[in-house]
Amino acid sequence: MFDLILAVVHHILIFGIFGVLFAEFILVRPGMDQAMVNRVAATDLWYGIMAGLIVVIGFARAIFAAKGWDYYSHNMFFWAVIGALSALPTISFLRWRRDQRVPDAMQIASVRRFLWAQMVLFPLLLVFAAAMARGYGALA
């Protein structure tokens, strides 16, 4: 039962993070004012909270649930790529908020490219996660 609870919470958080990512994609656009910058930064805080919970629940699943750590630990690259994709937008949002400045069109375009890449690659995340859970990609 513990494995089922962890799996359900993990999947709900993953769908939740997609909703937050979509909200960021909608909010980050040319013509942002300081209130919108603050709103995006606050939205991204939820992204960070959910991402942290996904990692904690994911580790709990890998360590304590049905298949165990050895089954999942072979694919750290998968986890690193997922985290790296969200780094630039988060850093940008924090800078914009800290400096209390509205980003210019080039900065917005750059962040939107990363958000767009995350949106496009999100279905692959689900495919790779399902494959990893079934043993595909194991190095040994």
A tleap script that builds the chain and sets N, CA, C and O, in Angstrom:
source leaprc.protein.ff14SB
mol = sequence {
  NMET PHE ASP LEU ILE LEU ALA VAL VAL HIE
  HIE ILE LEU ILE PHE GLY ILE PHE GLY VAL
  LEU PHE ALA GLU PHE ILE LEU VAL ARG PRO
  GLY MET ASP GLN ALA MET VAL ASN ARG VAL
  ALA ALA THR ASP LEU TRP TYR GLY ILE MET
  ALA GLY LEU ILE VAL VAL ILE GLY PHE ALA
  ARG ALA ILE PHE ALA ALA LYS GLY TRP ASP
  TYR TYR SER HIE ASN MET PHE PHE TRP ALA
  VAL ILE GLY ALA LEU SER ALA LEU PRO THR
  ILE SER PHE LEU ARG TRP ARG ARG ASP GLN
  ARG VAL PRO ASP ALA MET GLN ILE ALA SER
  VAL ARG ARG PHE LEU TRP ALA GLN MET VAL
  LEU PHE PRO LEU LEU LEU VAL PHE ALA ALA
  ALA MET ALA ARG GLY TYR GLY ALA LEU CALA
}
set mol.1.N position { 0.818 -1.202 0.000 }
set mol.1.CA position { 0.000 0.000 0.000 }
set mol.1.C position { 0.862 1.266 0.000 }
set mol.1.O position { 0.517 2.263 -0.635 }
set mol.2.N position { 1.998 1.213 0.726 }
set mol.2.CA position { 2.895 2.367 0.792 }
set mol.2.C position { 3.404 2.728 -0.605 }
set mol.2.O position { 3.481 3.906 -0.953 }
set mol.3.N position { 3.748 1.725 -1.397 }
set mol.3.CA position { 4.208 1.929 -2.771 }
set mol.3.C position { 3.133 2.637 -3.599 }
set mol.3.O position { 3.438 3.557 -4.358 }
set mol.4.N position { 1.891 2.213 -3.454 }
set mol.4.CA position { 0.786 2.828 -4.184 }
set mol.4.C position { 0.612 4.294 -3.784 }
set mol.4.O position { 0.445 5.153 -4.650 }
set mol.5.N position { 0.649 4.581 -2.506 }
set mol.5.CA position { 0.484 5.966 -2.030 }
set mol.5.C position { 1.601 6.849 -2.581 }
set mol.5.O position { 1.346 7.952 -3.066 }
set mol.6.N position { 2.832 6.365 -2.505 }
set mol.6.CA position { 3.957 7.141 -3.040 }
set mol.6.C position { 3.807 7.370 -4.544 }
set mol.6.O position { 4.073 8.470 -5.031 }
set mol.7.N position { 3.387 6.351 -5.279 }
set mol.7.CA position { 3.205 6.480 -6.727 }
set mol.7.C position { 2.121 7.502 -7.057 }
set mol.7.O position { 2.303 8.324 -7.955 }
set mol.8.N position { 1.013 7.461 -6.355 }
set mol.8.CA position { -0.093 8.392 -6.609 }
set mol.8.C position { 0.348 9.826 -6.325 }
set mol.8.O position { 0.106 10.722 -7.134 }
set mol.9.N position { 0.989 10.044 -5.186 }
set mol.9.CA position { 1.451 11.393 -4.837 }
set mol.9.C position { 2.475 11.872 -5.862 }
set mol.9.O position { 2.432 13.024 -6.293 }
set mol.10.N position { 3.386 10.997 -6.248 }
set mol.10.CA position { 4.406 11.342 -7.238 }
set mol.10.C position { 3.762 11.784 -8.557 }
set mol.10.O position { 4.155 12.799 -9.133 }
set mol.11.N position { 2.787 11.031 -9.023 }
set mol.11.CA position { 2.133 11.362 -10.298 }
set mol.11.C position { 1.296 12.627 -10.197 }
set mol.11.O position { 1.277 13.421 -11.137 }
set mol.12.N position { 0.612 12.833 -9.098 }
set mol.12.CA position { -0.166 14.073 -8.918 }
set mol.12.C position { 0.767 15.283 -8.949 }
set mol.12.O position { 0.459 16.295 -9.580 }
set mol.13.N position { 1.903 15.175 -8.269 }
set mol.13.CA position { 2.868 16.282 -8.273 }
set mol.13.C position { 3.416 16.546 -9.680 }
set mol.13.O position { 3.617 17.699 -10.060 }
set mol.14.N position { 3.655 15.500 -10.438 }
set mol.14.CA position { 4.166 15.686 -11.801 }
set mol.14.C position { 3.137 16.406 -12.668 }
set mol.14.O position { 3.498 17.299 -13.434 }
set mol.15.N position { 1.879 16.036 -12.562 }
set mol.15.CA position { 0.849 16.755 -13.322 }
set mol.15.C position { 0.697 18.178 -12.806 }
set mol.15.O position { 0.436 19.096 -13.584 }
set mol.16.N position { 0.859 18.369 -11.500 }
set mol.16.CA position { 0.803 19.715 -10.927 }
set mol.16.C position { 1.927 20.596 -11.446 }
set mol.16.O position { 1.709 21.768 -11.756 }
set mol.17.N position { 3.122 20.040 -11.541 }
set mol.17.CA position { 4.254 20.834 -12.031 }
set mol.17.C position { 4.053 21.205 -13.498 }
set mol.17.O position { 4.502 22.264 -13.935 }
set mol.18.N position { 3.388 20.349 -14.255 }
set mol.18.CA position { 3.082 20.708 -15.640 }
set mol.18.C position { 2.129 21.905 -15.676 }
set mol.18.O position { 2.277 22.790 -16.518 }
set mol.19.N position { 1.161 21.933 -14.773 }
set mol.19.CA position { 0.245 23.076 -14.696 }
set mol.19.C position { 0.977 24.364 -14.365 }
set mol.19.O position { 0.679 25.412 -14.938 }
set mol.20.N position { 1.928 24.299 -13.450 }
set mol.20.CA position { 2.717 25.474 -13.092 }
set mol.20.C position { 3.587 25.902 -14.273 }
set mol.20.O position { 3.692 27.093 -14.570 }
set mol.21.N position { 4.202 24.946 -14.937 }
set mol.21.CA position { 5.012 25.242 -16.114 }
set mol.21.C position { 4.172 25.922 -17.194 }
set mol.21.O position { 4.622 26.883 -17.818 }
set mol.22.N position { 2.972 25.434 -17.411 }
set mol.22.CA position { 2.078 26.031 -18.401 }
set mol.22.C position { 1.718 27.461 -17.999 }
set mol.22.O position { 1.681 28.356 -18.844 }
set mol.23.N position { 1.453 27.673 -16.710 }
set mol.23.CA position { 1.144 29.025 -16.226 }
set mol.23.C position { 2.321 29.965 -16.479 }
set mol.23.O position { 2.122 31.100 -16.914 }
set mol.24.N position { 3.542 29.508 -16.212 }
set mol.24.CA position { 4.718 30.332 -16.472 }
set mol.24.C position { 4.830 30.663 -17.956 }
set mol.24.O position { 5.142 31.794 -18.330 }
set mol.25.N position { 4.573 29.671 -18.788 }
set mol.25.CA position { 4.644 29.876 -20.231 }
set mol.25.C position { 3.648 30.951 -20.678 }
set mol.25.O position { 3.953 31.761 -21.554 }
set mol.26.N position { 2.474 30.953 -20.080 }
set mol.26.CA position { 1.453 31.950 -20.422 }
set mol.26.C position { 1.823 33.331 -19.869 }
set mol.26.O position { 1.617 34.340 -20.544 }
set mol.27.N position { 2.363 33.384 -18.657 }
set mol.27.CA position { 2.653 34.661 -17.996 }
set mol.27.C position { 3.874 35.388 -18.550 }
set mol.27.O position { 3.900 36.618 -18.579 }
set mol.28.N position { 4.886 34.639 -18.989 }
set mol.28.CA position { 6.121 35.268 -19.472 }
set mol.28.C position { 5.938 35.640 -20.931 }
set mol.28.O position { 5.968 34.791 -21.823 }
set mol.29.N position { 5.747 36.942 -21.148 }
set mol.29.CA position { 5.561 37.440 -22.511 }
set mol.29.C position { 5.961 38.898 -22.600 }
set mol.29.O position { 6.071 39.587 -21.586 }
set mol.30.N position { 6.177 39.358 -23.807 }
set mol.30.CA position { 6.545 40.771 -23.969 }
set mol.30.C position { 5.517 41.686 -23.312 }
set mol.30.O position { 4.320 41.398 -23.290 }
set mol.31.N position { 6.020 42.791 -22.780 }
set mol.31.CA position { 5.135 43.756 -22.142 }
set mol.31.C position { 4.912 43.505 -20.663 }
set mol.31.O position { 4.022 44.103 -20.058 }
set mol.32.N position { 5.713 42.627 -20.073 }
set mol.32.CA position { 5.565 42.354 -18.642 }
set mol.32.C position { 5.875 43.616 -17.843 }
set mol.32.O position { 6.788 44.372 -18.175 }
set mol.33.N position { 5.094 43.826 -16.779 }
set mol.33.CA position { 5.406 44.912 -15.849 }
set mol.33.C position { 5.965 44.299 -14.558 }
set mol.33.O position { 6.081 43.078 -14.450 }
set mol.34.N position { 6.309 45.142 -13.588 }
set mol.34.CA position { 6.923 44.629 -12.361 }
set mol.34.C position { 5.965 43.725 -11.588 }
set mol.34.O position { 6.402 42.755 -10.969 }
set mol.35.N position { 4.688 44.023 -11.613 }
set mol.35.CA position { 3.717 43.160 -10.927 }
set mol.35.C position { 3.695 41.767 -11.555 }
set mol.35.O position { 3.573 40.764 -10.851 }
set mol.36.N position { 3.815 41.712 -12.875 }
set mol.36.CA position { 3.840 40.417 -13.562 }
set mol.36.C position { 5.136 39.675 -13.257 }
set mol.36.O position { 5.118 38.456 -13.090 }
set mol.37.N position { 6.249 40.378 -13.180 }
set mol.37.CA position { 7.525 39.754 -12.815 }
set mol.37.C position { 7.397 39.116 -11.439 }
set mol.37.O position { 7.822 37.978 -11.237 }
set mol.38.N position { 6.818 39.836 -10.501 }
set mol.38.CA position { 6.624 39.297 -9.147 }
set mol.38.C position { 5.678 38.102 -9.153 }
set mol.38.O position { 5.890 37.144 -8.410 }
set mol.39.N position { 4.654 38.145 -9.968 }
set mol.39.CA position { 3.698 37.037 -10.072 }
set mol.39.C position { 4.375 35.791 -10.648 }
set mol.39.O position { 4.157 34.679 -10.169 }
set mol.40.N position { 5.195 35.989 -11.676 }
set mol.40.CA position { 5.911 34.864 -12.277 }
set mol.40.C position { 6.889 34.263 -11.267 }
set mol.40.O position { 6.998 33.042 -11.157 }
set mol.41.N position { 7.594 35.114 -10.534 }
set mol.41.CA position { 8.543 34.614 -9.528 }
set mol.41.C position { 7.801 33.828 -8.441 }
set mol.41.O position { 8.294 32.797 -7.984 }
set mol.42.N position { 6.639 34.298 -8.030 }
set mol.42.CA position { 5.846 33.579 -7.030 }
set mol.42.C position { 5.344 32.251 -7.596 }
set mol.42.O position { 5.329 31.242 -6.892 }
set mol.43.N position { 4.940 32.249 -8.850 }
set mol.43.CA position { 4.504 31.018 -9.507 }
set mol.43.C position { 5.659 30.028 -9.582 }
set mol.43.O position { 5.481 28.829 -9.365 }
set mol.44.N position { 6.854 30.550 -9.894 }
set mol.44.CA position { 8.024 29.680 -9.991 }
set mol.44.C position { 8.406 29.097 -8.630 }
set mol.44.O position { 8.990 28.015 -8.561 }
set mol.45.N position { 8.083 29.803 -7.558 }
set mol.45.CA position { 8.311 29.240 -6.221 }
set mol.45.C position { 7.515 27.946 -6.066 }
set mol.45.O position { 8.017 26.974 -5.501 }
set mol.46.N position { 6.285 27.927 -6.562 }
set mol.46.CA position { 5.479 26.700 -6.520 }
set mol.46.C position { 6.115 25.609 -7.370 }
set mol.46.O position { 6.081 24.430 -7.016 }
set mol.47.N position { 6.697 26.017 -8.500 }
set mol.47.CA position { 7.418 25.048 -9.330 }
set mol.47.C position { 8.533 24.408 -8.508 }
set mol.47.O position { 8.689 23.187 -8.506 }
set mol.48.N position { 9.299 25.235 -7.815 }
set mol.48.CA position { 10.393 24.727 -6.993 }
set mol.48.C position { 9.930 23.828 -5.867 }
set mol.48.O position { 10.540 22.793 -5.599 }
set mol.49.N position { 8.847 24.222 -5.206 }
set mol.49.CA position { 8.296 23.408 -4.115 }
set mol.49.C position { 7.862 22.045 -4.649 }
set mol.49.O position { 8.182 21.007 -4.071 }
set mol.50.N position { 7.131 22.068 -5.759 }
set mol.50.CA position { 6.665 20.803 -6.342 }
set mol.50.C position { 7.833 19.954 -6.828 }
set mol.50.O position { 7.827 18.736 -6.650 }
set mol.51.N position { 8.834 20.582 -7.439 }
set mol.51.CA position { 10.004 19.834 -7.912 }
set mol.51.C position { 10.726 19.183 -6.734 }
set mol.51.O position { 11.137 18.026 -6.814 }
set mol.52.N position { 10.877 19.929 -5.644 }
set mol.52.CA position { 11.501 19.367 -4.453 }
set mol.52.C position { 10.729 18.184 -3.909 }
set mol.52.O position { 11.316 17.169 -3.533 }
set mol.53.N position { 9.401 18.314 -3.866 }
set mol.53.CA position { 8.567 17.212 -3.384 }
set mol.53.C position { 8.640 16.004 -4.321 }
set mol.53.O position { 8.631 14.859 -3.870 }
set mol.54.N position { 8.711 16.268 -5.622 }
set mol.54.CA position { 8.839 15.172 -6.585 }
set mol.54.C position { 10.136 14.411 -6.336 }
set mol.54.O position { 10.153 13.181 -6.378 }
set mol.55.N position { 11.219 15.135 -6.077 }
set mol.55.CA position { 12.505 14.484 -5.809 }
set mol.55.C position { 12.430 13.675 -4.519 }
set mol.55.O position { 12.880 12.530 -4.478 }
set mol.56.N position { 11.868 14.259 -3.471 }
set mol.56.CA position { 11.763 13.551 -2.184 }
set mol.56.C position { 10.906 12.295 -2.330 }
set mol.56.O position { 11.299 11.214 -1.891 }
set mol.57.N position { 9.747 12.442 -2.942 }
set mol.57.CA position { 8.855 11.289 -3.125 }
set mol.57.C position { 9.510 10.272 -4.065 }
set mol.57.O position { 9.409 9.065 -3.841 }
set mol.58.N position { 10.183 10.756 -5.117 }
set mol.58.CA position { 10.861 9.852 -6.036 }
set mol.58.C position { 11.943 9.040 -5.340 }
set mol.58.O position { 12.050 7.833 -5.553 }
set mol.59.N position { 12.749 9.701 -4.504 }
set mol.59.CA position { 13.762 8.970 -3.741 }
set mol.59.C position { 13.106 7.982 -2.777 }
set mol.59.O position { 13.580 6.858 -2.611 }
set mol.60.N position { 12.024 8.405 -2.150 }
set mol.60.CA position { 11.320 7.491 -1.236 }
set mol.60.C position { 10.822 6.270 -1.998 }
set mol.60.O position { 10.912 5.144 -1.509 }
set mol.61.N position { 10.301 6.498 -3.189 }
set mol.61.CA position { 9.845 5.362 -4.007 }
set mol.61.C position { 11.014 4.460 -4.373 }
set mol.61.O position { 10.914 3.234 -4.309 }
set mol.62.N position { 12.132 5.090 -4.761 }
set mol.62.CA position { 13.289 4.305 -5.183 }
set mol.62.C position { 13.903 3.520 -4.028 }
set mol.62.O position { 14.422 2.422 -4.231 }
set mol.63.N position { 13.849 4.068 -2.836 }
set mol.63.CA position { 14.490 3.414 -1.693 }
set mol.63.C position { 13.553 2.447 -0.971 }
set mol.63.O position { 13.942 1.322 -0.655 }
set mol.64.N position { 12.320 2.885 -0.711 }
set mol.64.CA position { 11.431 2.120 0.162 }
set mol.64.C position { 10.338 1.337 -0.557 }
set mol.64.O position { 9.703 0.475 0.052 }
set mol.65.N position { 10.110 1.611 -1.811 }
set mol.65.CA position { 8.965 0.997 -2.486 }
set mol.65.C position { 9.357 -0.327 -3.145 }
set mol.65.O position { 10.437 -0.868 -2.905 }
set mol.66.N position { 8.480 -0.813 -3.950 }
set mol.66.CA position { 8.538 -2.180 -4.458 }
set mol.66.C position { 9.856 -2.581 -5.115 }
set mol.66.O position { 10.354 -3.676 -4.852 }
set mol.67.N position { 10.438 -1.726 -5.963 }
set mol.67.CA position { 11.583 -2.158 -6.756 }
set mol.67.C position { 12.929 -1.867 -6.101 }
set mol.67.O position { 13.917 -2.530 -6.419 }
set mol.68.N position { 12.991 -0.913 -5.213 }
set mol.68.CA position { 14.234 -0.629 -4.505 }
set mol.68.C position { 15.196 0.278 -5.261 }
set mol.68.O position { 15.038 0.516 -6.459 }
set mol.69.N position { 16.205 0.785 -4.533 }
set mol.69.CA position { 17.162 1.754 -5.061 }
set mol.69.C position { 17.960 1.219 -6.251 }
set mol.69.O position { 18.159 1.940 -7.228 }
set mol.70.N position { 18.413 -0.013 -6.187 }
set mol.70.CA position { 19.246 -0.567 -7.265 }
set mol.70.C position { 18.546 -0.532 -8.616 }
set mol.70.O position { 19.194 -0.406 -9.655 }
set mol.71.N position { 17.245 -0.642 -8.599 }
set mol.71.CA position { 16.489 -0.663 -9.844 }
set mol.71.C position { 16.527 0.702 -10.536 }
set mol.71.O position { 16.610 0.769 -11.762 }
set mol.72.N position { 16.465 1.795 -9.756 }
set mol.72.CA position { 16.362 3.136 -10.328 }
set mol.72.C position { 17.672 3.909 -10.385 }
set mol.72.O position { 17.796 4.840 -11.180 }
set mol.73.N position { 18.646 3.548 -9.569 }
set mol.73.CA position { 19.840 4.379 -9.417 }
set mol.73.C position { 20.741 4.418 -10.649 }
set mol.73.O position { 21.645 5.251 -10.708 }
set mol.74.N position { 20.529 3.562 -11.614 }
set mol.74.CA position { 21.384 3.507 -12.801 }
set mol.74.C position { 21.175 4.673 -13.751 }
set mol.74.O position { 21.973 4.853 -14.671 }
set mol.75.N position { 20.142 5.460 -13.566 }
set mol.75.CA position { 19.800 6.469 -14.558 }
set mol.75.C position { 19.819 7.891 -13.995 }
set mol.75.O position { 18.824 8.608 -14.103 }
set mol.76.N position { 20.929 8.304 -13.403 }
set mol.76.CA position { 21.059 9.652 -12.849 }
set mol.76.C position { 21.019 10.721 -13.943 }
set mol.76.O position { 20.589 11.845 -13.688 }
set mol.77.N position { 21.461 10.384 -15.155 }
set mol.77.CA position { 21.455 11.332 -16.261 }
set mol.77.C position { 20.042 11.857 -16.504 }
set mol.77.O position { 19.849 13.051 -16.736 }
set mol.78.N position { 19.074 10.975 -16.451 }
set mol.78.CA position { 17.673 11.348 -16.636 }
set mol.78.C position { 17.275 12.433 -15.645 }
set mol.78.O position { 16.654 13.427 -16.021 }
set mol.79.N position { 17.632 12.242 -14.382 }
set mol.79.CA position { 17.258 13.211 -13.345 }
set mol.79.C position { 17.988 14.529 -13.541 }
set mol.79.O position { 17.405 15.594 -13.337 }
set mol.80.N position { 19.249 14.473 -13.933 }
set mol.80.CA position { 20.047 15.686 -14.119 }
set mol.80.C position { 19.510 16.537 -15.268 }
set mol.80.O position { 19.444 17.760 -15.148 }
set mol.81.N position { 19.131 15.916 -16.366 }
set mol.81.CA position { 18.608 16.661 -17.513 }
set mol.81.C position { 17.320 17.383 -17.137 }
set mol.81.O position { 17.128 18.540 -17.510 }
set mol.82.N position { 16.455 16.724 -16.416 }
set mol.82.CA position { 15.185 17.330 -16.027 }
set mol.82.C position { 15.422 18.562 -15.162 }
set mol.82.O position { 14.783 19.594 -15.368 }
set mol.83.N position { 16.322 18.465 -14.211 }
set mol.83.CA position { 16.624 19.603 -13.351 }
set mol.83.C position { 17.292 20.743 -14.098 }
set mol.83.O position { 17.007 21.911 -13.833 }
set mol.84.N position { 18.175 20.419 -15.027 }
set mol.84.CA position { 18.920 21.442 -15.755 }
set mol.84.C position { 18.020 22.292 -16.641 }
set mol.84.O position { 18.263 23.489 -16.793 }
set mol.85.N position { 16.999 21.705 -17.219 }
set mol.85.CA position { 16.108 22.457 -18.105 }
set mol.85.C position { 15.396 23.599 -17.402 }
set mol.85.O position { 15.112 24.623 -18.023 }
set mol.86.N position { 15.106 23.442 -16.132 }
set mol.86.CA position { 14.350 24.470 -15.432 }
set mol.86.C position { 15.236 25.505 -14.756 }
set mol.86.O position { 14.727 26.470 -14.187 }
set mol.87.N position { 16.550 25.325 -14.808 }
set mol.87.CA position { 17.454 26.226 -14.087 }
set mol.87.C position { 17.445 27.653 -14.642 }
set mol.87.O position { 17.315 28.602 -13.870 }
set mol.88.N position { 17.579 27.827 -15.954 }
set mol.88.CA position { 17.676 29.175 -16.511 }
set mol.88.C position { 16.435 30.017 -16.240 }
set mol.88.O position { 16.571 31.155 -15.791 }
set mol.89.N position { 15.228 29.505 -16.495 }
set mol.89.CA position { 14.062 30.333 -16.172 }
set mol.89.C position { 14.010 30.727 -14.694 }
set mol.89.O position { 13.715 31.879 -14.375 }
set mol.90.N position { 14.288 29.799 -13.803 }
set mol.90.CA position { 14.236 30.106 -12.372 }
set mol.90.C position { 15.256 31.179 -12.010 }
set mol.90.O position { 14.930 32.126 -11.294 }
set mol.91.N position { 16.475 31.040 -12.494 }
set mol.91.CA position { 17.509 32.043 -12.215 }
set mol.91.C position { 17.089 33.400 -12.759 }
set mol.91.O position { 17.277 34.422 -12.099 }
set mol.92.N position { 16.525 33.415 -13.950 }
set mol.92.CA position { 16.068 34.673 -14.546 }
set mol.92.C position { 14.959 35.311 -13.714 }
set mol.92.O position { 14.998 36.512 -13.450 }
set mol.93.N position { 13.982 34.525 -13.303 }
set mol.93.CA position { 12.877 35.074 -12.509 }
set mol.93.C position { 13.390 35.673 -11.203 }
set mol.93.O position { 12.967 36.753 -10.792 }
set mol.94.N position { 14.303 34.957 -10.563 }
set mol.94.CA position { 14.860 35.456 -9.299 }
set mol.94.C position { 15.633 36.756 -9.504 }
set mol.94.O position { 15.521 37.675 -8.692 }
set mol.95.N position { 16.411 36.842 -10.573 }
set mol.95.CA position { 17.152 38.081 -10.870 }
set mol.95.C position { 16.213 39.242 -11.143 }
set mol.95.O position { 16.385 40.337 -10.607 }
set mol.96.N position { 15.215 38.990 -11.985 }
set mol.96.CA position { 14.277 40.059 -12.318 }
set mol.96.C position { 13.599 40.578 -11.060 }
set mol.96.O position { 13.439 41.785 -10.879 }
set mol.97.N position { 13.207 39.659 -10.201 }
set mol.97.CA position { 12.516 40.057 -8.973 }
set mol.97.C position { 13.462 40.773 -8.015 }
set mol.97.O position { 13.112 41.810 -7.453 }
set mol.98.N position { 14.655 40.224 -7.828 }
set mol.98.CA position { 15.625 40.826 -6.910 }
set mol.98.C position { 16.005 42.233 -7.356 }
set mol.98.O position { 16.066 43.153 -6.540 }
set mol.99.N position { 16.257 42.398 -8.647 }
set mol.99.CA position { 16.684 43.697 -9.173 }
set mol.99.C position { 15.522 44.666 -9.358 }
set mol.99.O position { 15.727 45.834 -9.690 }
set mol.100.N position { 14.307 44.178 -9.143 }
set mol.100.CA position { 13.107 45.006 -9.332 }
set mol.100.C position { 13.136 45.707 -10.689 }
set mol.100.O position { 12.971 46.922 -10.799 }
set mol.101.N position { 13.354 44.881 -11.720 }
set mol.101.CA position { 13.375 45.442 -13.064 }
set mol.101.C position { 12.548 44.579 -14.010 }
set mol.101.O position { 12.389 43.374 -13.815 }
set mol.102.N position { 12.043 45.220 -15.011 }
set mol.102.CA position { 11.262 44.540 -16.032 }
set mol.102.C position { 12.244 44.038 -17.093 }
set mol.102.O position { 13.085 44.806 -17.562 }
set mol.103.N position { 12.151 42.773 -17.472 }
set mol.103.CA position { 13.082 42.236 -18.471 }
set mol.103.C position { 12.837 42.833 -19.852 }
set mol.103.O position { 11.717 43.209 -20.196 }
set mol.104.N position { 13.910 42.909 -20.632 }
set mol.104.CA position { 13.742 43.397 -22.000 }
set mol.104.C position { 13.266 42.255 -22.899 }
set mol.104.O position { 13.166 41.106 -22.470 }
set mol.105.N position { 12.978 42.599 -24.147 }
set mol.105.CA position { 12.403 41.621 -25.087 }
set mol.105.C position { 13.327 40.423 -25.316 }
set mol.105.O position { 12.851 39.296 -25.456 }
set mol.106.N position { 14.649 40.656 -25.354 }
set mol.106.CA position { 15.585 39.543 -25.576 }
set mol.106.C position { 15.600 38.589 -24.391 }
set mol.106.O position { 15.655 37.373 -24.576 }
set mol.107.N position { 15.551 39.125 -23.178 }
set mol.107.CA position { 15.533 38.274 -21.988 }
set mol.107.C position { 14.251 37.442 -21.940 }
set mol.107.O position { 14.279 36.255 -21.617 }
set mol.108.N position { 13.157 38.067 -22.260 }
set mol.108.CA position { 11.874 37.351 -22.275 }
set mol.108.C position { 11.905 36.250 -23.336 }
set mol.108.O position { 11.471 35.127 -23.081 }
set mol.109.N position { 12.413 36.569 -24.512 }
set mol.109.CA position { 12.483 35.571 -25.595 }
set mol.109.C position { 13.359 34.387 -25.186 }
set mol.109.O position { 13.027 33.238 -25.476 }
set mol.110.N position { 14.465 34.665 -24.521 }
set mol.110.CA position { 15.362 33.597 -24.081 }
set mol.110.C position { 14.670 32.669 -23.087 }
set mol.110.O position { 14.741 31.447 -23.217 }
set mol.111.N position { 14.011 33.248 -22.107 }
set mol.111.CA position { 13.312 32.441 -21.106 }
set mol.111.C position { 12.164 31.676 -21.750 }
set mol.111.O position { 11.935 30.511 -21.426 }
set mol.112.N position { 11.441 32.323 -22.659 }
set mol.112.CA position { 10.337 31.629 -23.337 }
set mol.112.C position { 10.834 30.431 -24.145 }
set mol.112.O position { 10.129 29.427 -24.243 }
set mol.113.N position { 12.038 30.514 -24.728 }
set mol.113.CA position { 12.591 29.359 -25.444 }
set mol.113.C position { 12.784 28.182 -24.500 }
set mol.113.O position { 12.465 27.045 -24.846 }
set mol.114.N position { 13.308 28.455 -23.298 }
set mol.114.CA position { 13.491 27.376 -22.330 }
set mol.114.C position { 12.144 26.833 -21.858 }
set mol.114.O position { 11.983 25.621 -21.714 }
set mol.115.N position { 11.182 27.715 -21.618 }
set mol.115.CA position { 9.851 27.254 -21.205 }
set mol.115.C position { 9.207 26.431 -22.325 }
set mol.115.O position { 8.584 25.400 -22.069 }
set mol.116.N position { 9.363 26.893 -23.555 }
set mol.116.CA position { 8.821 26.163 -24.707 }
set mol.116.C position { 9.467 24.781 -24.809 }
set mol.116.O position { 8.778 23.788 -25.045 }
set mol.117.N position { 10.791 24.717 -24.631 }
set mol.117.CA position { 11.487 23.425 -24.685 }
set mol.117.C position { 10.968 22.499 -23.590 }
set mol.117.O position { 10.762 21.309 -23.829 }
set mol.118.N position { 10.757 23.033 -22.403 }
set mol.118.CA position { 10.215 22.203 -21.322 }
set mol.118.C position { 8.827 21.692 -21.683 }
set mol.118.O position { 8.514 20.527 -21.436 }
set mol.119.N position { 7.995 22.544 -22.261 }
set mol.119.CA position { 6.638 22.130 -22.632 }
set mol.119.C position { 6.674 21.038 -23.704 }
set mol.119.O position { 5.928 20.061 -23.625 }
set mol.120.N position { 7.532 21.205 -24.691 }
set mol.120.CA position { 7.622 20.240 -25.787 }
set mol.120.C position { 8.203 18.913 -25.302 }
set mol.120.O position { 7.766 17.845 -25.730 }
set mol.121.N position { 9.190 18.985 -24.406 }
set mol.121.CA position { 9.862 17.773 -23.940 }
set mol.121.C position { 9.133 17.073 -22.798 }
set mol.121.O position { 9.476 15.945 -22.446 }
set mol.122.N position { 8.140 17.724 -22.221 }
set mol.122.CA position { 7.439 17.123 -21.084 }
set mol.122.C position { 6.856 15.746 -21.398 }
set mol.122.O position { 6.994 14.838 -20.579 }
set mol.123.N position { 6.212 15.554 -22.550 }
set mol.123.CA position { 5.720 14.201 -22.853 }
set mol.123.C position { 6.839 13.157 -22.896 }
set mol.123.O position { 6.629 12.004 -22.518 }
set mol.124.N position { 8.031 13.562 -23.358 }
set mol.124.CA position { 9.155 12.629 -23.363 }
set mol.124.C position { 9.584 12.266 -21.949 }
set mol.124.O position { 10.003 11.137 -21.695 }
set mol.125.N position { 9.481 13.214 -21.034 }
set mol.125.CA position { 9.774 12.933 -19.635 }
set mol.125.C position { 8.905 11.776 -19.149 }
set mol.125.O position { 9.390 10.868 -18.474 }
set mol.126.N position { 7.633 11.814 -19.492 }
set mol.126.CA position { 6.721 10.751 -19.074 }
set mol.126.C position { 7.082 9.418 -19.735 }
set mol.126.O position { 7.023 8.366 -19.098 }
set mol.127.N position { 7.455 9.472 -21.012 }
set mol.127.CA position { 7.843 8.253 -21.722 }
set mol.127.C position { 9.103 7.659 -21.100 }
set mol.127.O position { 9.159 6.460 -20.826 }
set mol.128.N position { 10.126 8.511 -20.875 }
set mol.128.CA position { 11.382 8.020 -20.307 }
set mol.128.C position { 11.199 7.519 -18.881 }
set mol.128.O position { 11.821 6.533 -18.487 }
set mol.129.N position { 10.359 8.184 -18.109 }
set mol.129.CA position { 10.106 7.729 -16.737 }
set mol.129.C position { 9.431 6.355 -16.747 }
set mol.129.O position { 9.794 5.472 -15.970 }
set mol.130.N position { 8.454 6.184 -17.631 }
set mol.130.CA position { 7.772 4.889 -17.714 }
set mol.130.C position { 8.743 3.803 -18.172 }
set mol.130.O position { 8.709 2.683 -17.661 }
set mol.131.N position { 9.611 4.131 -19.135 }
set mol.131.CA position { 10.599 3.153 -19.609 }
set mol.131.C position { 11.587 2.804 -18.500 }
set mol.131.O position { 11.918 1.635 -18.303 }
set mol.132.N position { 12.062 3.827 -17.769 }
set mol.132.CA position { 13.006 3.588 -16.685 }
set mol.132.C position { 12.380 2.708 -15.610 }
set mol.132.O position { 13.043 1.835 -15.051 }
set mol.133.N position { 11.104 2.939 -15.323 }
set mol.133.CA position { 10.416 2.148 -14.301 }
set mol.133.C position { 10.285 0.688 -14.706 }
set mol.133.O position { 10.045 -0.180 -13.866 }
set mol.134.N position { 10.444 0.424 -15.994 }
set mol.134.CA position { 10.342 -0.947 -16.485 }
set mol.134.C position { 11.698 -1.549 -16.839 }
set mol.134.O position { 11.780 -2.614 -17.450 }
set mol.135.N position { 12.760 -0.846 -16.444 }
set mol.135.CA position { 14.099 -1.396 -16.594 }
set mol.135.C position { 14.822 -1.016 -17.864 }
set mol.135.O position { 15.969 -1.427 -18.038 }
set mol.136.N position { 14.221 -0.255 -18.762 }
set mol.136.CA position { 14.903 0.160 -19.978 }
set mol.136.C position { 15.952 1.205 -19.627 }
set mol.136.O position { 15.740 2.049 -18.756 }
set mol.137.N position { 17.076 1.137 -20.310 }
set mol.137.CA position { 18.144 2.089 -20.075 }
set mol.137.C position { 19.122 1.670 -19.007 }
set mol.137.O position { 20.048 2.417 -18.693 }
set mol.138.N position { 18.940 0.492 -18.441 }
set mol.138.CA position { 19.863 0.016 -17.421 }
set mol.138.C position { 21.234 -0.218 -18.035 }
set mol.138.O position { 21.354 -0.766 -19.131 }
set mol.139.N position { 22.262 0.202 -17.317 }
set mol.139.CA position { 23.614 0.054 -17.813 }
set mol.139.C position { 24.175 -1.343 -17.559 }
set mol.139.O position { 25.087 -1.784 -18.257 }
set mol.140.N position { 23.645 -2.021 -16.587 }
set mol.140.CA position { 24.177 -3.359 -16.238 }
set mol.140.C position { 23.265 -4.452 -16.709 }
set mol.140.O position { 23.555 -5.630 -16.502 }
savepdb mol mol.pdb
quit
